[in-house]
Amino acid sequence: MQRPEPLNALQELARLIATDLEQRTPDGEKRLNYRLAVASALTLADQIEQLNRDEPSRSS
């Protein structure tokens, strides 16, 4: 069963945001904010992935 398009797009966006932020290496206090943003984006992507894995079991 394929994932709904909005979830695919949202997961891809979260991963792109994380990748983009990981590539930036600002100095000083902003570094923590970037790490938090990366962690948040990856967490969102992981939660969407888990939701997608759980979805087929709900519909059966």
Secondary structure, 3 states (H helix, E strand, C coil): CCCCHHHHHHHHHHHHHHHHHHHCCCCCCHHHHHHHHHHHHHHHHHHHHHHHHHHHHHHC
